[in-house]
Every structure is written in C-alpha cells, then in structure tokens.
Amino acid sequence: MTRQDFLIKWGVYALALLPVWFLELYVLNRFPVFGVTPMLLPLAAICVAVLEGAVAGGGFGLAVGILCDAVYFNTDGTMTIGICVLGILAGVVAQYALRQDLVGCLLCSFVGLVLMDLGRMVVRLLAWQTPVSAMLAVAVPEVLWSMVFVPPVYLLFRWVYRRVPKKTVL
C-alpha cells in the first residue's frame, strides 16, 4: 500500500466518523431515552476494529478516544486509552474468535460498552461518589440505547471498508 493509499483510506474513515459524531452530539443528545443518550463514537471505533483488525483498530481507537475526551464531560483522558484498548481487543477477538461481520460487531460492541461502563463505575465506587444502584440505573439504559445504533454505524463503516484499499501497514 502506498502512502497515498494509506492517507486516503484513513481520511475516508475520518470523514465517515463525522456523521456519527454529528448524530451523537447534535441530534441524539437532544432526545434522551430513559434519561440517557447513546455513545456512538466508541461504537465507531469498535466497528472499524472489527473490520480492520487489532492494529488498525487500536490506531483508530486512539484517534476516536482523543475526540471522546474532547467531547464527553469529565473523562480526564481516560477515553483515549480506554477506546484504544477496546479497539485492540475488538480487533483481536474479531480476527481470531469471531467473524468480521455484523454479529461479531454486535458482540464486540456490547462487551466494549459494558466494559466502559464497568470501568466508570469502579472509578466512582473507589472514590465513594455514587451508589451502585444509581450507576446501574444509568449504565444499563445507556448500553441498551447505544446498541440500537450498532447496525447503522457498522453499515456505514462496512461501506467505507469495501471501497478503500485493504492492506494496512502501520
């Protein structure tokens, strides 16, 4: 893969991330369901990781994590590392244990969202900030509402995946 192919490929993935970001930040944020809004940016990173593999998923997850830290409230830089690790894990699991399709993406997305919410819960429990029942009342609807958007996000990135050069050398 040439440098130009590489730049075009990841530039197109970045452009595909823009409508997902816009939808999460400006549309779905205005219409909370059960008091929560979905998290689409981590889903985008997981979808790319499922399609592209561990190394590319980690790199894209790092970029999306930086964006999440800029967009989400009170993350303190944890999303950068967290989504990068989720991208790597989703890529490995999709490459070696699951198929790289919608079902694999659904499973990786569910586990990824649950791990993200568990991580946030553990941090708040260690700081004695919030009771578990209150955190579960937010985390469960957030994961379920976010899972509704996995198929459209996956289809968007699969459409990009089919149209860009395949070989990634990082």
Contact map, one row per residue, 1 for C-alpha under 8 A:
11101100000000000000000000000000000000000000000000000000000000000000000000000000000000000000000000000000000000000000000000000000000000000000000000000000000000000000101110
11111100000000000000000000000000000000000000000000000000000000000000000000000000000000000000000000000000000000000000000000000000000000000000000000000000000000000000000000
11111110000000000000000000000000000000000000000000000000000000000000000000000000000000000000000000000000000000000000000000000000000000000000000000000000000000000000000000
01111111000000000000000000000000000000000000000000000000000000000000000000000000000000000000000000000000000000000000000000000000000000000000000000000000000000000000000000
11111111100000000000000000000000000000000000000000000000000000000000000000000000000000000000000000000000000000000000000000000000000000000000000000000000000000000000100000
11111111110000000000000000000000000000000000000000000000000000000000000000000000000000000000000000000000000000000000000000000000000000000000000000000000000000000000100100
00111111111000000000000000000000000000000000000000000000000000000000000000000000000000000000000000000000000000000000000000000000000000000000000000000000000000000000000000
00011111111100000000000000000000000000000000000000000000000000000000000000000000000000000000000000000000000000000000000000000000000000000000000000000000000000000001000000
00001111111110000000000000000000000000000000000000000000000000000000000000000000000000000000000000000000000000000000000000000000000000000000000000000000000000000001100000
00000111111111000000000000000000000000000000000000000000000000000000000000000000000000000000000000000000000000000000000000000000000000000000000000000000000000000000000000
00000011111111100000000000000000000000000000000000000000000000000000000000000000000000000000000000000000000000000000000000000000000000000000000000000000000000000000000000
00000001111111110000000000000000000000000000000000000000000000000000000000000000000000000000000000000000000000000000000000000000000000000000000000000000000000010001000000
00000000111111111000000000000000000000000000000000000000000000000000000000000000000000000000000000000000000000000000000000000000000000000000000000000000000010010000000000
00000000011111111100000000000000000000000000000000000000000000000000000000000000000000000000000000000000000000000000000000000000000000000000000000000000000000000000000000
00000000001111111110000000000000000000000000000000000000000000000000000000000000000000000000000000000000000000000000000000000000000000000000000000000000000000000000000000
00000000000111111111000000000000000000000000000000000000000000000000000000000000000000000000000000000000000000000000000000000000000000000000000000000000000110010000000000
00000000000011111111100000000000000000001001000000000000000000000000000000000000000000000000000000000000000000000000000000000000000000000000000000000000000000000000000000
00000000000001111111110000000000000000000000000000000000000000000000000000000000000000000000000000000000000000000000000000000000000000000000000000000000000000000000000000
00000000000000111111111000000000000000000000000000000000000000000000000000000000000000000000000000000000000000000000000000000000000000000000000000000000000000000000000000
00000000000000011111111100000000000000011001000000000000000000000000000000000000000000000000000000000000000000000000000000000000000000000000000000000000100000000000000000
00000000000000001111111110000000000000011000000000000000000000000000000000000000000000000000000000000000000000000000000000000000000000000000000000000000000000000000000000
00000000000000000111111111100000000000000000000000000000000000000000000000000000000000000000000000000000000000000000000000000000000000000000000000000000000000000000000000
00000000000000000011111111110000000000000000000000000000000000000000000000000000000000000000000000000000000000000000000000000000000000000000000000000000000000000000000000
00000000000000000001111111111000000011111000000000000000000000000000000000000000000000000000000000000000000000000000000000000000000000000000000000000000000000000000000000
00000000000000000000111111111000000000000000000000000000000000000000000000000000000000000000000000000000000000000000000000000000000000000000000000000000000000000000000000
00000000000000000000011111111100000000000000000000000000000000000000000000000000000000000000000000000000000000000000000000000000000000000000000000000000000000000000000000
00000000000000000000011111111110000000000000000000000000000000000000000000000000000000000000000000000000000000000000000000000000000000000000000000000000000000000000000000
00000000000000000000001111111111000011000000000000000000000000000000000000000000000000000000000000000000000000000000000000000000000000000000000000000000000000000000000000
00000000000000000000000111111111000011000000000000000000000000000000000000000000000000000000000000000000000000000000000000000000000000000000000000000000000000000000000000
00000000000000000000000001111111000000000000000000000000000000000000000000000000000000000000000000000000000000000000000000000000000000000000000000000000000000000000000000
00000000000000000000000000111111100010000000000000000000000000000000000000000000000000000000000000000000000000000000000000000000000000000000000000000000000000000000000000
00000000000000000000000000011111111110000000000000000000000000000000000000000000000000000000000000000000000000000000000000000000000000000000000000000000000000000000000000
00000000000000000000000000000011111110000000000000000000000000000000000000000000000000000000000000000000000000000000000000000000000000000000000010000000000000000000000000
00000000000000000000000000000001111100000000000000000000000000000000000000000000000000000000000000000000000000000000000000000000000000000000100000000000000000000000000000
00000000000000000000000000000001111110000000000000000000000000000000000000000000000000000000000000000000000000000000000000000000000000000100000000000000000000000000000000
00000000000000000000000000000001111111000000000000000000000000000000000000000000000000000000000000000000000000000000000000000000000000000100110010000000000000000000000000
00000000000000000000000100011011101111100000000000000000000000000000000000000000000000000000000000000000000000000000000000000000000000000000010011000000000000000000000000
00000000000000000000000100011000000111110000000000000000000000000000000000000000000000000000000000000000000000000000000000000000000000000000011011000000000000000000000000
00000000000000000000000100000000000011111110000000000000000000000000000000000000000000000000000000000000000000000000000000000000000000000000010001000000000000000000000000
00000000000000000001100100000000000001111111000000000000000000000000000000000000000000000000000000000000000000000000000000000000000000000000000001001000100000000000000000
00000000000000001001100100000000000000111111100000000000000000010001000000000000000000000000000000000000000000000000000000000000000000000000000000000000000000000000000000
00000000000000000000000000000000000000111111110000000000000010011000000000000000001000000000000000000000000000001000000000000000000000000000000000000000000000000000000000
00000000000000000000000000000000000000111111111000000000000000000000000000000000000000000000000000000000000010000000000000000000000000000000000000000100100000000000000000
00000000000000001001000000000000000000011111111100000000000000000000000000000000000000000000000000000000000000000000000000000000000000000000000000000000110010000000000000
00000000000000000000000000000000000000001111111110000000100110010000000000000000001000100000000000000000000000000000000000000000000000000000000000000000000000000000000000
00000000000000000000000000000000000000000111111111000000100010000000000000000000000001100110000000000000100110010000000000000000000000000000000000000000000000000000000000
00000000000000000000000000000000000000000011111111100000000000000000000000000000000000000000000000000000100010000000000000000000000000000000000000000000110010000000000000
00000000000000000000000000000000000000000001111111111001100100000000000000000000000000100000000000000000000000000000000000000000000000000000000000000000000010000000000000
00000000000000000000000000000000000000000000111111111101110110000000000000000000000000110110010000000000000000000000000000000000000000000000000000000000000000000000000000
00000000000000000000000000000000000000000000011111111100100000000000000000000000000000000110011000011001100100000000000000000000000000000000000000000000000000000000000000
00000000000000000000000000000000000000000000001111111000000000000000000000000000000000000010010000011000000000000000000000000000000000000000000000000000000001001000000000
00000000000000000000000000000000000000000000000111111101100000000000000000000000000000000010000000000000000000000000000000000000000000000000000000000000000000001000000000
00000000000000000000000000000000000000000000000111111111100000000000000000000000000000010111011000000000000000000000000000000000000000000000000000000000000000000000000000
00000000000000000000000000000000000000000000000011011111110000000000000000000000000000111111001000000000000000000000000000000000000000000000000000000000000000000000000000
00000000000000000000000000000000000000000000000000001111111000000000000000000000000000010010000000000000000000000000000000000000000000000000000000000000000000000000000001
00000000000000000000000000000000000000000000000110011111111100000000000000000000000000010000000000000000000000000000000000000000000000000000000000000000000000000000000101
00000000000000000000000000000000000000000000110111011111111110000000000000000000000100110110000000000000000000000000000000000000000000000000000000000000000000000000000000
00000000000000000000000000000000000000000000000010000111111111000000000000000000001111110010000000000000000000000000000000000000000000000000000000000000000000000000000000
00000000000000000000000000000000000000000000000000000011111111100000000000000000000100100000000000000000000000000000000000000000000000000000000000000000000000000000000000
00000000000000000000000000000000000000000000100110000001111111110000000000000000000100100000000000000000000000000000000000000000000000000000000000000000000000000000000000
00000000000000000000000000000000000000000100110010000000111111111000000000000001001111110000000000000000000000000000000000000000000000000000000000000000000000000000000000
00000000000000000000000000000000000000000000000000000000011111111100000000000001101100000000000000000000000000000000000000000000000000000000000000000000000000000000000000
00000000000000000000000000000000000000000000000000000000001111111110000000000001000100000000000000000000000000000000000000000000000000000000000000000000000000000000000000
00000000000000000000000000000000000000001100100000000000000111111111000000000001001000000000000000000000000000000000000000000000000000000000000000000000000000000000000000
00000000000000000000000000000000000000000100000000000000000011111111100000000011111100000000000000000000000000000000000000000000000000000000000000000000000000000000000000
00000000000000000000000000000000000000000000000000000000000001111111110000001011000000000000000000000000000000000000000000000000000000000000000000000000000000000000000000
00000000000000000000000000000000000000000000000000000000000000111111111000000001000000000000000000000000000000000000000000000000000000000000000000000000000000000000000000
00000000000000000000000000000000000000001000000000000000000000011111111100000011000000000000000000000000000000000000000000000000000000000000000000000000000000000000000000
00000000000000000000000000000000000000000000000000000000000000001111111110111111000000000000000000000000000000000000000000000000000000000000000000000000000000000000000000
00000000000000000000000000000000000000000000000000000000000000000111111100000000000000000000000000000000000000000000000000000000000000000000000000000000000000000000000000
00000000000000000000000000000000000000000000000000000000000000000011111110000000000000000000000000000000000000000000000000000000000000000000000000000000000000000000000000
00000000000000000000000000000000000000000000000000000000000000000001111111100000000000000000000000000000000000000000000000000000000000000000000000000000000000000000000000
00000000000000000000000000000000000000000000000000000000000000000000101111100000000000000000000000000000000000000000000000000000000000000000000000000000000000000000000000
00000000000000000000000000000000000000000000000000000000000000000000000111110000000000000000000000000000000000000000000000000000000000000000000000000000000000000000000000
00000000000000000000000000000000000000000000000000000000000000000000100111111110000000000000000000000000000000000000000000000000000000000000000000000000000000000000000000
00000000000000000000000000000000000000000000000000000000000000000000100001111110000000000000000000000000000000000000000000000000000000000000000000000000000000000000000000
00000000000000000000000000000000000000000000000000000000000000000100100000111111100000000000000000000000000000000000000000000000000000000000000000000000000000000000000000
00000000000000000000000000000000000000000000000000000000000000000000100000111111110000000000000000000000000000000000000000000000000000000000000000000000000000000000000000
00000000000000000000000000000000000000000000000000000000000000001101100000111111111000000000000000000000000000000000000000000000000000000000000000000000000000000000000000
00000000000000000000000000000000000000000000000000000000000011111111100000001111111100000000000000000000000000000000000000000000000000000000000000000000000000000000000000
00000000000000000000000000000000000000000000000000000000000001001000000000001111111110000000000000000000000000000000000000000000000000000000000000000000000000000000000000
00000000000000000000000000000000000000000000000000000000000000001000000000000111111111000000000000000000000000000001000000000000000000000000000000000000000000000000000000
00000000000000000000000000000000000000000100100000000000010011011000000000000011111111100000000000000000000000000000000000000000000000000000000000000000000000000000000000
00000000000000000000000000000000000000000000000000000000111111101000000000000001111111110000000000000000000000000000000000000000000000000000000000000000000000000000000000
00000000000000000000000000000000000000000000000000000000010010000000000000000000111111111000000000000000000000000000000000000000000000000000000000000000000000000000000000
00000000000000000000000000000000000000000000010000000000010010000000000000000000011111111100000000000000000000010000000000000000000000000000000000000000000000000000000000
00000000000000000000000000000000000000000000110110000100111110000000000000000000001111111110000000000000000000000000000000000000000000000000000000000000000000000000000000
00000000000000000000000000000000000000000000000010001111110010000000000000000000000111111111000000000000000000000000000000000000000000000000000000000000000000000000000000
00000000000000000000000000000000000000000000000000000100000000000000000000000000000011111111100000000000000000000000000000000000000000000000000000000000000000000000000000
00000000000000000000000000000000000000000000010011001100100000000000000000000000000001111111110000000000000100010000000000000000000000000000000000000000000000000000000000
00000000000000000000000000000000000000000000010011111110110000000000000000000000000000111111111000000000000000000000000000000000000000000000000000000000000000000000000000
00000000000000000000000000000000000000000000000000001100000000000000000000000000000000011111111110000000000000000000000000000000000000000000000000000000000000000000000000
00000000000000000000000000000000000000000000000000000000000000000000000000000000000000001111111111000000000100000000000000000000000000000000000000000000000000000000000000
00000000000000000000000000000000000000000000000011101000000000000000000000000000000000000111111111110001100100000000000000000000000000000000000000000000000000000000000000
00000000000000000000000000000000000000000000000001001100000000000000000000000000000000000011111111110000000000000000000000000000000000000000000000000000000000000000000000
00000000000000000000000000000000000000000000000000000000000000000000000000000000000000000001111111000000000000000000000000000000000000000000000000000000000000000000000000
00000000000000000000000000000000000000000000000000000000000000000000000000000000000000000001111111100000000000000000000000000000000000000000000000000000000000000000000000
00000000000000000000000000000000000000000000000000000000000000000000000000000000000000000000111111110001000000000000000000000000000000000000000000000000000000000000000000
00000000000000000000000000000000000000000000000000000000000000000000000000000000000000000000011011111011000000000000000000000000000000000000000000000000000000000000000000
00000000000000000000000000000000000000000000000001100000000000000000000000000000000000000000011001111111100000000000000000000000000000000000000000000000000000000000000000
00000000000000000000000000000000000000000000000001100000000000000000000000000000000000000000000000111111100000000000000000000000000000000000000000000000000000000000000000
00000000000000000000000000000000000000000000000000000000000000000000000000000000000000000000000000011111110000000000000000000000000000000000000000000010010000000000000000
00000000000000000000000000000000000000000000000000000000000000000000000000000000000000000000000000111111111000000000000000000000000000000000000000000000000000000000000000
00000000000000000000000000000000000000000000000001000000000000000000000000000000000000000000010001111111111100000000000000000000000000000000000000000000000000000000000000
00000000000000000000000000000000000000000000011001000000000000000000000000000000000000000000010000011111111110000000000000000000000000000000000000000100010000000000000000
00000000000000000000000000000000000000000000000000000000000000000000000000000000000000000000000000000111111111000000000000000000000000000000000000100110000000000000000000
00000000000000000000000000000000000000000000000000000000000000000000000000000000000000000000000000000011111111100000000000000000000000000000000000000000000000000000000000
00000000000000000000000000000000000000000000010001000000000000000000000000000000000000000100110000000001111111110000000000000000000000000000000000000000000000000000000000
00000000000000000000000000000000000000000010011000000000000000000000000000000000000000000000000000000000111111111000000000000000000000000000000000100100000000000000000000
00000000000000000000000000000000000000000000000000000000000000000000000000000000000000000000000000000000011111111100000000000000000000000000001000100000000000000000000000
00000000000000000000000000000000000000000000000000000000000000000000000000000000000000000000000000000000001111111110000000000000000000000000000000000000000000000000000000
00000000000000000000000000000000000000000000010000000000000000000000000000000000000001000100000000000000000111111111000000000000000000000000000000000000000000000000000000
00000000000000000000000000000000000000000100000000000000000000000000000000000000000000000000000000000000000011111111100000000000000000000000001000000000000000000000000000
00000000000000000000000000000000000000000000000000000000000000000000000000000000000000000000000000000000000001111111110000000000000000000000001000000000000000000000000000
00000000000000000000000000000000000000000000000000000000000000000000000000000000000000000000000000000000000000111111111000000000000000000000000000000000000000000000000000
00000000000000000000000000000000000000000000000000000000000000000000000000000000010000000000000000000000000000011111111100000000000000000000000000000000000000000000000000
00000000000000000000000000000000000000000000000000000000000000000000000000000000000000000000000000000000000000001111111110000000000000000010000000000000000000000000000000
00000000000000000000000000000000000000000000000000000000000000000000000000000000000000000000000000000000000000000111111111000000000000000000000000000000000000000000000000
00000000000000000000000000000000000000000000000000000000000000000000000000000000000000000000000000000000000000000011111111100000000000000000000000000000000000000000000000
00000000000000000000000000000000000000000000000000000000000000000000000000000000000000000000000000000000000000000001111111110000000000000000000000000000000000000000000000
00000000000000000000000000000000000000000000000000000000000000000000000000000000000000000000000000000000000000000000111111111000000100100000000000000000000000000000000000
00000000000000000000000000000000000000000000000000000000000000000000000000000000000000000000000000000000000000000000011111111100000000000000000000000000000000000000000000
00000000000000000000000000000000000000000000000000000000000000000000000000000000000000000000000000000000000000000000001111111110000000000000000000000000000000000000000000
00000000000000000000000000000000000000000000000000000000000000000000000000000000000000000000000000000000000000000000000111111111110000000000000000000000000000000000000000
00000000000000000000000000000000000000000000000000000000000000000000000000000000000000000000000000000000000000000000000011111111111100000000000000000000000000000000000000
00000000000000000000000000000000000000000000000000000000000000000000000000000000000000000000000000000000000000000000000001111111100000000000000000000000000000000000000000
00000000000000000000000000000000000000000000000000000000000000000000000000000000000000000000000000000000000000000000000000111111100000000000000000000000000000000000000000
00000000000000000000000000000000000000000000000000000000000000000000000000000000000000000000000000000000000000000000000000011111111000000000000000000000000000000000000000
00000000000000000000000000000000000000000000000000000000000000000000000000000000000000000000000000000000000000000000000000011111111000000000000000000000000000000000000000
00000000000000000000000000000000000000000000000000000000000000000000000000000000000000000000000000000000000000000000000000011001111101100000000000000000000000000000000000
00000000000000000000000000000000000000000000000000000000000000000000000000000000000000000000000000000000000000000000000000001001111111100000000000000000000000000000000000
00000000000000000000000000000000000000000000000000000000000000000000000000000000000000000000000000000000000000000000000010001000011111110000000000000000000000000000000000
00000000000000000000000000000000000000000000000000000000000000000000000000000000000000000000000000000000000000000000000000000000001111111000000000000000000000000000000000
00000000000000000000000000000000000000000000000000000000000000000000000000000000000000000000000000000000000000000000000000000000011111111100000000000000000000000000000000
00000000000000000000000000000000000000000000000000000000000000000000000000000000000000000000000000000000000000000000000010000000011111111110000000000000000000000000000000
00000000000000000000000000000000000000000000000000000000000000000000000000000000000000000000000000000000000000000000000000000000000111111111000000000000000000000000000000
00000000000000000000000000000000000000000000000000000000000000000000000000000000000000000000000000000000000000000000000000000000000011111111100000000000000000000000000000
00000000000000000000000000000000001100000000000000000000000000000000000000000000000000000000000000000000000000000000000000000000000001111111110000000000000000000000000000
00000000000000000000000000000000000000000000000000000000000000000000000000000000000000000000000000000000000000000000100000000000000000111111111000000000000000000000000000
00000000000000000000000000000000000000000000000000000000000000000000000000000000000000000000000000000000000000000000000000000000000000011111111100000000000000000000000000
00000000000000000000000000000000010100000000000000000000000000000000000000000000000000000000000000000000000000000000000000000000000000001111111110000000000000000000000000
00000000000000000000000000000000000111100000000000000000000000000000000000000000000000000000000000000000000000000000000000000000000000000111111111000000000000000000000000
00000000000000000000000000000000000001000000000000000000000000000000000000000000000000000000000000000000000001001100000000000000000000000011111111100000000000000000000000
00000000000000000000000000000000000000000000000000000000000000000000000000000000000000000000000000000000000000000000000000000000000000000001111111110000000000000000000000
00000000000000000000000000000000100111000000000000000000000000000000000000000000000000000000000000000000000000000000000000000000000000000000111111111000000000000000000000
00000000000000000000000000000000000011110000000000000000000000000000000000000000000000000000000000000000000000000000000000000000000000000000011111111100000000000000000000
00000000000000000000000000000000000000000000000000000000000000000000000000000000000000000000000000000000010011000000000000000000000000000000001111111100000000000000000000
00000000000000000000000000000000000000000000000000000000000000000000000000000000000000000000000000000000000000000000000000000000000000000000000111111110000000000000000000
00000000000000000000000000000000000000010000000000000000000000000000000000000000000000000000000000000000000000000000000000000000000000000000000011111111100000000000000000
00000000000000000000000000000000000000000010000000000000000000000000000000000000000000000000000000000000110010000000000000000000000000000000000001111111110000000000000000
00000000000000000000000000000000000000000000000000000000000000000000000000000000000000000000000000000100010000000000000000000000000000000000000000011111111000000000000000
00000000000000000000000000000000000000000000000000000000000000000000000000000000000000000000000000000000000000000000000000000000000000000000000000001111111100000000000000
00000000000000000001000000000000000000010011001000000000000000000000000000000000000000000000000000000000000000000000000000000000000000000000000000001111111110000000000000
00000000000000000000000000000000000000000001001000000000000000000000000000000000000000000000000000000100100000000000000000000000000000000000000000000111111111000000000000
00000000000000000000000000000000000000000000000000000000000000000000000000000000000000000000000000000000000000000000000000000000000000000000000000000011111111100000000000
00000000000000010000000000000000000000000000000000000000000000000000000000000000000000000000000000000000000000000000000000000000000000000000000000000001111111110000000000
00000000000010010000000000000000000000000001001100000000000000000000000000000000000000000000000000000000000000000000000000000000000000000000000000000000111111111000000000
00000000000000000000000000000000000000000000000000100000000000000000000000000000000000000000000000000000000000000000000000000000000000000000000000000000011111111100000000
00000000000000000000000000000000000000000000000000000000000000000000000000000000000000000000000000000000000000000000000000000000000000000000000000000000001111111110000000
00000000000110010000000000000000000000000000000000000000000000000000000000000000000000000000000000000000000000000000000000000000000000000000000000000000000111111111000000
00000000000000000000000000000000000000000000000000110000000000000000000000000000000000000000000000000000000000000000000000000000000000000000000000000000000011111111110000
00000000000000000000000000000000000000000000000000000000000000000000000000000000000000000000000000000000000000000000000000000000000000000000000000000000000001111111000000
00000000000000000000000000000000000000000000000000000000000000000000000000000000000000000000000000000000000000000000000000000000000000000000000000000000000000111111100000
00000001100100000000000000000000000000000000000000000000000000000000000000000000000000000000000000000000000000000000000000000000000000000000000000000000000000011111110000
10001100100000000000000000000000000000000000000000000000000000000000000000000000000000000000000000000000000000000000000000000000000000000000000000000000000000001011111000
00000000000000000000000000000000000000000000000000000000000000000000000000000000000000000000000000000000000000000000000000000000000000000000000000000000000000001001111100
10000000000000000000000000000000000000000000000000000000000000000000000000000000000000000000000000000000000000000000000000000000000000000000000000000000000000000000111110
10000100000000000000000000000000000000000000000000000001000000000000000000000000000000000000000000000000000000000000000000000000000000000000000000000000000000000000011111
10000000000000000000000000000000000000000000000000000000000000000000000000000000000000000000000000000000000000000000000000000000000000000000000000000000000000000000001111
00000000000000000000000000000000000000000000000000000011000000000000000000000000000000000000000000000000000000000000000000000000000000000000000000000000000000000000000111
